[in-house]
Amino acid sequence: MSINKVILVGHVGKDPVVRYIDKGVAVASFSLATSESYTNKQGETVTLTEWHNIVLWRALAEVAEKTVKKGTQVYIVGKIKTRSYVDKDGINKYITEILGDTMLVLEKKQTSTGYQTESVKGENAVNEPAETYKMQTDDFHSAPGQEEDDLPF
């Protein structure tokens, strides 16, 4: 058995580029930045940013075209895919992408009940009613007696 699953939360680097291929199938691509910080021996905070190439297909791509812009924070679930091609000079090139099958737009729009988000899954994606999203700082700390590795994410 093997598993190829990726979960990312980050900020979009550029507006999605959406192309329509055979029979009007939409394909969206954009870069996503994820960052982590640590304090080095000198007491300075160091932030490392990793850039990911995101690819969304069909209705999910169409939703991204309408709702995702540079700077938008998104939650992406998908799988890693590496493909290769030969450039104009005959050199083999490789690109690693995340093929997203679920996207959650984490907007900071304040509503009367909290923060608004939009969740979209798979090929038959539709705009669902916005869910309420409130993040508490305690959400990321384990309960007494629970180890960090026991957390569901």
Phi and psi restraints in degrees (value plus and minus 20) as a CYANA .aco file:
   2 SER   PHI    -163.8  -123.8
   2 SER   PSI     136.8   176.8
   3 ILE   PHI    -152.4  -112.4
   3 ILE   PSI     113.9   153.9
   4 ASN   PHI    -145.2  -105.2
   4 ASN   PSI      72.7   112.7
   5 LYS   PHI    -158.8  -118.8
   5 LYS   PSI     114.1   154.1
   6 VAL   PHI    -147.6  -107.6
   6 VAL   PSI     116.2   156.2
   7 ILE   PHI    -145.7  -105.7
   7 ILE   PSI     102.7   142.7
   8 LEU   PHI    -149.3  -109.3
   8 LEU   PSI     122.2   162.2
   9 VAL   PHI    -148.3  -108.3
   9 VAL   PSI     101.2   141.2
  10 GLY   PHI    -183.7  -143.7
  10 GLY   PSI    -191.8  -151.8
  11 HIS   PHI    -130.6   -90.6
  11 HIS   PSI     119.7   159.7
  12 VAL   PHI     -92.3   -52.3
  12 VAL   PSI     111.9   151.9
  13 GLY   PHI    -101.8   -61.8
  13 GLY   PSI     -54.2   -14.2
  14 LYS   PHI    -165.0  -125.0
  14 LYS   PSI     136.3   176.3
  15 ASP   PHI     -75.3   -35.3
  15 ASP   PSI     122.5   162.5
  16 PRO   PHI     -79.7   -39.7
  16 PRO   PSI     123.0   163.0
  17 VAL   PHI    -120.0   -80.0
  17 VAL   PSI     100.7   140.7
  18 VAL   PHI    -133.4   -93.4
  18 VAL   PSI     107.4   147.4
  19 ARG   PHI    -137.8   -97.8
  19 ARG   PSI     130.9   170.9
  20 TYR   PHI    -134.4   -94.4
  20 TYR   PSI     100.2   140.2
  21 ILE   PHI    -128.0   -88.0
  21 ILE   PSI    -177.8  -137.8
  22 ASP   PHI     -56.7   -16.7
  22 ASP   PSI     106.9   146.9
  23 LYS   PHI      38.2    78.2
  23 LYS   PSI      10.0    50.0
  24 GLY   PHI      55.2    95.2
  24 GLY   PSI       0.2    40.2
  25 VAL   PHI     -94.2   -54.2
  25 VAL   PSI     105.8   145.8
  26 ALA   PHI    -106.2   -66.2
  26 ALA   PSI     120.1   160.1
  27 VAL   PHI    -153.0  -113.0
  27 VAL   PSI     102.2   142.2
  28 ALA   PHI    -131.1   -91.1
  28 ALA   PSI     122.7   162.7
  29 SER   PHI    -158.9  -118.9
  29 SER   PSI     123.2   163.2
  30 PHE   PHI    -181.3  -141.3
  30 PHE   PSI     143.3   183.3
  31 SER   PHI    -115.7   -75.7
  31 SER   PSI     128.7   168.7
  32 LEU   PHI    -150.7  -110.7
  32 LEU   PSI     109.3   149.3
  33 ALA   PHI    -121.2   -81.2
  33 ALA   PSI     108.9   148.9
  34 THR   PHI    -137.3   -97.3
  34 THR   PSI     122.2   162.2
  35 SER   PHI    -151.1  -111.1
  35 SER   PSI     129.3   169.3
  36 GLU   PHI    -157.1  -117.1
  36 GLU   PSI     128.2   168.2
  37 SER   PHI    -144.2  -104.2
  37 SER   PSI     131.0   171.0
  38 TYR   PHI    -170.3  -130.3
  38 TYR   PSI     144.3   184.3
  39 THR   PHI    -123.2   -83.2
  39 THR   PSI     105.3   145.3
  40 ASN   PHI    -101.6   -61.6
  40 ASN   PSI    -199.2  -159.2
  41 LYS   PHI     -82.1   -42.1
  41 LYS   PSI     -44.6    -4.6
  42 GLN   PHI    -105.9   -65.9
  42 GLN   PSI     -18.8    21.2
  43 GLY   PHI      63.7   103.7
  43 GLY   PSI     -11.5    28.5
  44 GLU   PHI    -109.1   -69.1
  44 GLU   PSI     122.1   162.1
  45 THR   PHI    -101.6   -61.6
  45 THR   PSI     105.4   145.4
  46 VAL   PHI    -133.6   -93.6
  46 VAL   PSI     109.6   149.6
  47 THR   PHI    -133.1   -93.1
  47 THR   PSI     107.0   147.0
  48 LEU   PHI    -128.1   -88.1
  48 LEU   PSI     110.1   150.1
  49 THR   PHI    -135.0   -95.0
  49 THR   PSI     111.6   151.6
  50 GLU   PHI    -131.9   -91.9
  50 GLU   PSI     114.2   154.2
  51 TRP   PHI    -124.1   -84.1
  51 TRP   PSI     115.7   155.7
  52 HIS   PHI    -142.6  -102.6
  52 HIS   PSI     120.5   160.5
  53 ASN   PHI    -112.1   -72.1
  53 ASN   PSI      97.3   137.3
  54 ILE   PHI    -124.0   -84.0
  54 ILE   PSI     115.9   155.9
  55 VAL   PHI    -148.3  -108.3
  55 VAL   PSI     108.2   148.2
  56 LEU   PHI    -143.1  -103.1
  56 LEU   PSI     124.9   164.9
  57 TRP   PHI    -137.4   -97.4
  57 TRP   PSI     136.9   176.9
  58 ARG   PHI      34.9    74.9
  58 ARG   PSI    -152.5  -112.5
  59 ALA   PHI     -81.0   -41.0
  59 ALA   PSI     -53.7   -13.7
  60 LEU   PHI     -83.9   -43.9
  60 LEU   PSI     -57.8   -17.8
  61 ALA   PHI     -85.7   -45.7
  61 ALA   PSI     -59.5   -19.5
  62 GLU   PHI     -86.4   -46.4
  62 GLU   PSI     -58.7   -18.7
  63 VAL   PHI     -84.9   -44.9
  63 VAL   PSI     -63.1   -23.1
  64 ALA   PHI     -80.6   -40.6
  64 ALA   PSI     -59.9   -19.9
  65 GLU   PHI     -78.7   -38.7
  65 GLU   PSI     -55.5   -15.5
  66 LYS   PHI    -108.7   -68.7
  66 LYS   PSI     -47.0    -7.0
  67 THR   PHI    -137.3   -97.3
  67 THR   PSI     -37.8     2.2
  68 VAL   PHI    -123.9   -83.9
  68 VAL   PSI     110.2   150.2
  69 LYS   PHI    -153.8  -113.8
  69 LYS   PSI     147.0   187.0
  70 LYS   PHI     -72.0   -32.0
  70 LYS   PSI     112.0   152.0
  71 GLY   PHI      72.4   112.4
  71 GLY   PSI     -35.8     4.2
  72 THR   PHI     -83.5   -43.5
  72 THR   PSI     116.6   156.6
  73 GLN   PHI    -109.9   -69.9
  73 GLN   PSI     108.3   148.3
  74 VAL   PHI    -151.7  -111.7
  74 VAL   PSI     133.7   173.7
  75 TYR   PHI    -129.8   -89.8
  75 TYR   PSI     102.8   142.8
  76 ILE   PHI    -142.3  -102.3
  76 ILE   PSI     114.4   154.4
  77 VAL   PHI    -139.9   -99.9
  77 VAL   PSI     113.4   153.4
  78 GLY   PHI    -190.7  -150.7
  78 GLY   PSI    -172.8  -132.8
  79 LYS   PHI    -157.0  -117.0
  79 LYS   PSI     137.4   177.4
  80 ILE   PHI    -104.9   -64.9
  80 ILE   PSI     115.7   155.7
  81 LYS   PHI    -156.9  -116.9
  81 LYS   PSI     108.2   148.2
  82 THR   PHI    -131.9   -91.9
  82 THR   PSI     111.3   151.3
  83 ARG   PHI    -147.4  -107.4
  83 ARG   PSI     140.5   180.5
  84 SER   PHI    -148.6  -108.6
  84 SER   PSI     137.9   177.9
  85 TYR   PHI    -173.6  -133.6
  85 TYR   PSI     146.3   186.3
  86 VAL   PHI    -127.2   -87.2
  86 VAL   PSI     104.2   144.2
  87 ASP   PHI     -97.5   -57.5
  87 ASP   PSI    -199.6  -159.6
  88 LYS   PHI     -84.0   -44.0
  88 LYS   PSI     -40.1    -0.1
  89 ASP   PHI    -113.0   -73.0
  89 ASP   PSI     -14.0    26.0
  90 GLY   PHI      60.2   100.2
  90 GLY   PSI      -5.7    34.3
  91 ILE   PHI    -114.8   -74.8
  91 ILE   PSI     113.0   153.0
  92 ASN   PHI     -89.4   -49.4
  92 ASN   PSI     110.7   150.7
  93 LYS   PHI    -141.9  -101.9
  93 LYS   PSI     129.4   169.4
  94 TYR   PHI    -146.7  -106.7
  94 TYR   PSI     124.8   164.8
  95 ILE   PHI    -157.1  -117.1
  95 ILE   PSI     114.0   154.0
  96 THR   PHI    -125.9   -85.9
  96 THR   PSI     110.4   150.4
  97 GLU   PHI    -149.0  -109.0
  97 GLU   PSI     139.1   179.1
  98 ILE   PHI    -126.6   -86.6
  98 ILE   PSI      95.3   135.3
  99 LEU   PHI    -107.7   -67.7
  99 LEU   PSI      84.6   124.6
 100 GLY   PHI     -99.3   -59.3
 100 GLY   PSI     115.7   155.7
 101 ASP   PHI    -138.0   -98.0
 101 ASP   PSI     -27.9    12.1
 102 THR   PHI    -161.6  -121.6
 102 THR   PSI     118.9   158.9
 103 MET   PHI    -157.7  -117.7
 103 MET   PSI     115.5   155.5
 104 LEU   PHI    -145.6  -105.6
 104 LEU   PSI      98.3   138.3
 105 VAL   PHI    -105.4   -65.4
 105 VAL   PSI     100.6   140.6
 106 LEU   PHI    -118.3   -78.3
 106 LEU   PSI      68.2   108.2
 107 GLU   PHI    -106.5   -66.5
 107 GLU   PSI     134.9   174.9
 108 LYS   PHI    -123.0   -83.0
 108 LYS   PSI       4.6    44.6
 109 LYS   PHI     -93.9   -53.9
 109 LYS   PSI     103.0   143.0
 110 GLN   PHI    -101.0   -61.0
 110 GLN   PSI     108.1   148.1
 111 THR   PHI    -134.7   -94.7
 111 THR   PSI     156.0   196.0
 112 SER   PHI     -86.1   -46.1
 112 SER   PSI     -42.3    -2.3
 113 THR   PHI    -126.5   -86.5
 113 THR   PSI     -17.4    22.6
 114 GLY   PHI     119.6   159.6
 114 GLY   PSI    -167.0  -127.0
 115 TYR   PHI    -118.3   -78.3
 115 TYR   PSI     125.2   165.2
 116 GLN   PHI    -117.1   -77.1
 116 GLN   PSI     119.0   159.0
 117 THR   PHI    -153.8  -113.8
 117 THR   PSI     147.8   187.8
 118 GLU   PHI    -153.0  -113.0
 118 GLU   PSI     110.8   150.8
 119 SER   PHI    -136.4   -96.4
 119 SER   PSI     112.6   152.6
 120 VAL   PHI    -156.9  -116.9
 120 VAL   PSI     115.4   155.4
 121 LYS   PHI    -147.5  -107.5
 121 LYS   PSI     123.8   163.8
 122 GLY   PHI      37.4    77.4
 122 GLY   PSI    -185.5  -145.5
 123 GLU   PHI     -94.3   -54.3
 123 GLU   PSI     -49.4    -9.4
 124 ASN   PHI    -117.2   -77.2
 124 ASN   PSI      20.0    60.0
 125 ALA   PHI     -86.5   -46.5
 125 ALA   PSI     122.0   162.0
 126 VAL   PHI    -157.0  -117.0
 126 VAL   PSI     140.7   180.7
 127 ASN   PHI     -94.8   -54.8
 127 ASN   PSI      90.5   130.5
 128 GLU   PHI    -110.8   -70.8
 128 GLU   PSI     141.0   181.0
 129 PRO   PHI     -77.5   -37.5
 129 PRO   PSI     123.4   163.4
 130 ALA   PHI     -84.5   -44.5
 130 ALA   PSI     120.0   160.0
 131 GLU   PHI    -111.9   -71.9
 131 GLU   PSI     139.1   179.1
 132 THR   PHI    -106.0   -66.0
 132 THR   PSI     115.1   155.1
 133 TYR   PHI    -149.5  -109.5
 133 TYR   PSI      94.9   134.9
 134 LYS   PHI    -150.2  -110.2
 134 LYS   PSI     105.3   145.3
 135 MET   PHI    -127.5   -87.5
 135 MET   PSI     107.5   147.5
 136 GLN   PHI    -124.4   -84.4
 136 GLN   PSI     128.3   168.3
 137 THR   PHI     -83.7   -43.7
 137 THR   PSI     -48.2    -8.2
 138 ASP   PHI     -88.7   -48.7
 138 ASP   PSI     -38.0     2.0
 139 ASP   PHI     -79.9   -39.9
 139 ASP   PSI     -43.5    -3.5
 140 PHE   PHI    -125.5   -85.5
 140 PHE   PSI      -8.5    31.5
 141 HIS   PHI    -132.8   -92.8
 141 HIS   PSI     120.5   160.5
 142 SER   PHI     -94.5   -54.5
 142 SER   PSI     132.5   172.5
 143 ALA   PHI     -93.8   -53.8
 143 ALA   PSI     140.1   180.1
 144 PRO   PHI     -74.7   -34.7
 144 PRO   PSI     112.9   152.9
 145 GLY   PHI      63.5   103.5
 145 GLY   PSI     -25.5    14.5
 146 GLN   PHI    -122.7   -82.7
 146 GLN   PSI     108.2   148.2
 147 GLU   PHI    -101.0   -61.0
 147 GLU   PSI     135.4   175.4
 148 GLU   PHI     -77.6   -37.6
 148 GLU   PSI     -57.7   -17.7
 149 ASP   PHI     -88.7   -48.7
 149 ASP   PSI     -33.5     6.5
 150 ASP   PHI    -106.2   -66.2
 150 ASP   PSI     -27.6    12.4
 151 LEU   PHI     -88.8   -48.8
 151 LEU   PSI     130.1   170.1
 152 PRO   PHI     -95.6   -55.6
 152 PRO   PSI     -14.3    25.7
